[in-house]
Amino acid sequence: MEKSVEKPIPIFNHIAISVSADLLNESGRKKLLDFYGTVFGYTEMPSMTKDKELLVLRVHSNQQFIYLTANDNPMQCPAMDHFGLSVSSPEQLYDILEKAKQYQKKDSDVVVEGPNLEDFEVLKLHSFYVGYLLPMMLEIQCFDWQEGFDADSLPD
């Protein structure tokens, strides 16, 4: 009898966003790196940086990143278009939220929406939105599961 081998599922590893070349000049990169570094801990992949062409923000791993590329026709999104990130605890979410709010006090380009709390009985979903200079916002979420449930639980 052959032993079955589970195939790993694809894992989200990056998002690519086109922006204006001016946002990727030295001044724009500095602003982006300061905000996303201060609030989220993201760092630059300096070997990839090209002035007015490319900035890659490392999202805690060399295999997770935000790829910002210059384009004459940069991405435009409705105000609440976003991508989501998950954190492991409500405390971690509220810590990031506080950092975003503190940064907002010194830079009015920071947009913060929330926090929100949705109660789905087996899950309390904590979240907030934040945006800074990019056409897409980020939604930060914490899945606060009731005992006996988790992300792999199937509905009855």
KATA-V233902 format. One line per field, one symbol per residue. ss: DSSP state (H for helix, E for strand, - for the rest). A space follows every 10 residues. Layout:
ss: ???
This chain:
ss: ---------- ---EEEEEE- HHHH-HHHHH HHHHHHHHHH --EE-----E ---EEEEEEE E--EEEEEEE ---------- -EEEEEE--H HHHHHHHHHH HHHHHH---- EEEEEEEEE- --EEEEEEEE E-----EEEE EEEEE----- ------
